[in-house]
């Protein structure tokens, strides 16, 4: 069956003005919806604290050394098509008690950006500060919490703070003293560094005296005496801190204030001490 030139567009004559208007209206809606929900790909930088506990309320968000040690600058995660999705651009790792570490990663993520909702999406999940993030650089599974994000977080400054601390030892209501051999191991000038060798804290002064101890007599009356063996150790420590809106933070999440516990780790020992005074 052949259609001559006269009949080729004859069907258009049957379409009225109303039909054309409706067609134009629906095409406009389709274009508007497409533009509104259009998402573009881009790379952004975020910082995450690596943790085995994704609860934002948890204070002990640390991981074993064997999980953070394999991760290094330049490690990447790839998609099923071999395209890079995430890249580690910096690693900060702090020693804590035992074999655990506090580890922060700065990573670049290949995200989808919805410009209308001002929202970033990675691996089908929205990125928000305080929210979870999972990456797999070079086959290492890492779960963490986003602590800062490009275009959202505030600028912070580095600052040094001197504090007077007392090492935590025995049962606090009896004595806070520690054994003399441990006190002898701590030297003026000892330093705490991160995994890259950057200085975090330095012991400026050390004072040792017989530990105070609470005892009770045969009538049950408490008395404050000096322990014949244990010692109290007072340390003046200079901390490398971050200044954020008038507050100082040591190792990113420990607020420098009287009564706060801080961890100090060197290549020889680790201890926890309480800030009893802020000197400057």
C-alpha positions in Angstrom: 0.0 0.0 0.0 1.4 3.3 -1.1 0.7 6.8 0.4 1.0 9.7 -2.0 2.4 13.1 -1.0 -1.1 14.5 -0.7 -2.2 12.0 1.9 1.1 11.7 3.8 0.2 14.4 6.4 -3.5 14.2 6.1 -3.8 12.8 9.6 -2.4 16.0 11.0 -5.4 17.9 9.7 -7.6 15.7 12.0 -5.7 16.9 15.1 -7.4 19.9 16.6 -5.9 22.8 18.5 -7.0 21.3 21.8 -5.1 18.1 21.1 -1.9 20.0 20.2 -2.2 22.1 23.4 -2.5 19.0 25.5 0.4 17.4 23.8 2.5 20.5 24.4 1.4 20.6 28.1 2.4 17.0 28.7 5.8 17.4 27.0 6.4 20.5 29.2 5.7 18.5 32.3 8.0 15.7 31.3 10.9 18.2 30.6 10.2 19.9 33.9 10.3 16.7 35.9 13.4 15.6 34.1 15.2 18.9 34.9 14.0 19.0 38.5 15.1 15.6 39.4 18.2 15.6 37.2 21.3 14.5 39.2 24.9 15.1 38.1 28.0 13.2 39.1 30.8 15.0 40.9 33.6 14.3 43.3 33.5 15.7 46.9 35.8 15.3 49.9 34.5 14.0 53.3 36.1 12.9 56.5 34.9 9.8 58.3 35.8 8.3 61.7 36.2 4.5 61.2 34.3 2.6 63.7 32.8 -0.8 64.5 29.9 0.9 66.2 27.8 3.1 64.0 25.9 4.6 67.0 26.5 8.3 67.1 26.0 8.2 70.9 28.8 5.7 71.4 32.0 7.1 73.1 34.2 4.2 72.2 34.2 4.3 68.5 37.6 2.6 67.9 38.8 -0.3 65.8 41.5 -2.9 66.1 44.9 -2.1 64.6 44.7 -4.9 62.0 41.6 -3.2 60.4 43.2 0.3 60.0 46.8 -0.6 59.3 46.2 -1.9 55.7 44.6 1.3 54.6 46.9 3.9 53.1 46.7 7.1 51.0 45.8 6.4 47.4 43.7 3.3 48.0 40.6 3.1 45.9 37.2 1.5 45.6 36.0 0.6 42.1 32.5 0.0 40.7 31.5 -3.2 38.9 32.5 -1.5 35.6 36.0 -0.7 36.9 35.3 3.0 37.5 36.8 4.7 40.6 34.1 5.4 43.3 36.2 6.4 46.3 39.8 7.3 47.0 41.6 7.7 50.3 43.6 11.0 50.4 44.6 11.1 54.0 44.8 8.8 57.1 45.0 10.0 60.7 45.4 7.3 63.3 45.7 7.7 67.1 46.7 5.1 69.6 44.4 4.3 72.5 44.6 1.8 75.3 45.2 -1.8 74.3 45.4 -2.7 70.6 42.7 -0.3 69.5 43.0 2.9 67.4 41.1 6.0 66.6 41.2 6.3 62.9 40.0 9.1 60.6 40.0 8.9 56.9 39.7 11.8 54.4 38.2 10.4 51.2 37.1 11.6 47.9 33.7 10.2 46.8 32.2 10.0 43.3 28.7 11.0 44.3 25.4 11.9 42.6 24.3 15.5 43.4 20.7 16.6 43.3 21.0 20.4 42.9 17.4 21.1 43.6 17.4 19.2 47.0 21.1 20.1 47.6 21.7 16.4 48.4 24.7 14.1 47.8 24.2 10.4 47.4 26.9 7.6 47.5 26.1 3.9 47.0 22.4 4.8 47.0 22.6 6.4 50.5 22.3 10.1 51.3 25.5 11.7 52.8 25.0 13.7 56.0 27.3 14.7 58.8 26.8 12.2 61.6 25.4 9.7 59.2 26.9 6.3 58.3 29.4 5.7 55.4 30.7 2.4 54.1 33.7 2.2 51.7 35.8 -0.7 50.5 39.2 0.6 49.5 41.4 -2.2 48.0 39.0 -4.8 49.4 39.1 -3.6 53.0 35.6 -3.2 54.5 35.4 0.0 56.5 32.3 1.4 58.2 32.3 4.8 59.8 30.6 8.1 60.7 30.9 11.2 58.6 32.5 13.9 60.7 32.8 16.7 58.1 31.9 17.2 54.5 33.0 19.6 51.7 30.7 22.6 51.5 29.0 21.9 54.8 31.6 21.9 57.6 33.0 25.0 59.3 36.7 26.0 59.2 38.7 25.1 62.3 42.1 26.3 63.6 45.0 24.5 65.2 46.1 25.6 68.7 48.3 24.5 71.5 47.1 24.1 75.1 49.0 23.4 78.3 47.2 21.3 80.9 48.0 19.9 84.3 46.9 16.3 84.6 47.0 13.5 87.2 47.4 9.9 86.1 44.5 7.6 86.9 45.6 4.6 88.9 43.9 2.7 91.8 40.3 2.8 93.0 39.4 6.5 93.1 37.7 6.5 96.5 40.7 4.7 98.1 43.7 6.0 96.1 44.5 7.2 92.6 48.2 6.2 93.0 50.2 4.1 90.5 53.1 1.8 91.0 56.5 3.5 91.2 58.1 1.5 88.3 55.4 2.9 86.0 56.0 6.4 87.2 59.8 6.0 86.6 59.1 5.0 83.0 57.5 8.4 82.3 60.1 11.0 81.4 60.0 14.8 80.8 60.1 15.4 77.1 58.2 12.2 76.1 56.0 12.7 73.1 52.9 11.3 71.6 52.7 11.1 67.8 50.1 10.0 65.3 50.7 7.3 62.7 52.4 9.8 60.4 54.8 11.0 63.0 53.1 14.3 63.7 53.3 15.6 67.3 50.1 15.3 69.3 51.2 15.9 72.9 54.5 16.4 74.9 55.2 16.1 78.6 56.8 19.3 79.8 57.0 18.6 83.6 56.6 15.7 86.0 55.9 15.7 89.7 55.8 12.6 91.8 54.8 12.3 95.5 53.5 9.5 97.8 49.9 8.8 96.9 47.0 10.0 99.0 45.0 7.2 100.4 41.8 7.0 102.4 41.7 4.7 105.4 39.2 4.2 108.2 39.9 3.6 111.9 38.3 1.0 114.2 35.4 3.5 114.7 34.7 3.8 111.0 36.0 7.4 110.8 37.8 8.1 107.4 41.3 9.5 107.4 43.5 10.8 104.6 47.0 9.3 104.7 50.0 8.7 102.4 50.4 5.4 100.7 53.7 3.7 101.7 54.2 2.3 98.1 52.0 3.9 95.5 52.7 7.3 94.1 50.6 10.2 92.6 52.0 11.5 89.3 51.2 15.0 88.1 52.1 15.9 84.5 52.2 19.2 82.6 51.3 18.3 79.1 51.2 20.5 75.9 48.4 19.3 73.6 48.0 19.9 69.9 44.3 20.8 69.7 41.7 22.0 67.3 39.9 25.3 68.1 36.2 25.2 67.1 33.9 28.0 68.2 35.8 28.8 71.4 36.2 25.1 72.5 39.5 23.1 72.2 39.5 19.5 71.2 42.4 17.0 71.5 42.5 14.2 68.9 39.4 15.7 67.3 36.8 14.5 69.8 38.2 15.0 73.4 37.2 18.3 74.7 39.9 20.1 76.8 38.2 20.9 80.1 38.8 20.3 83.8 37.7 16.8 84.8 38.1 15.4 81.2 40.1 12.1 80.8 42.7 12.1 78.0 44.8 9.1 76.7 48.5 9.5 76.2 50.4 6.8 74.2 54.1 6.6 73.4 56.2 3.8 72.0 56.9 2.7 75.6 53.7 3.0 77.5 50.1 4.2 77.6 48.2 5.9 80.4 45.0 7.8 81.0 45.0 11.0 83.0 42.5 13.5 84.3 42.8 17.2 83.5 42.9 19.0 86.8 43.9 22.5 85.6 44.2 24.4 82.3 47.4 26.4 82.4 47.3 28.4 79.1 
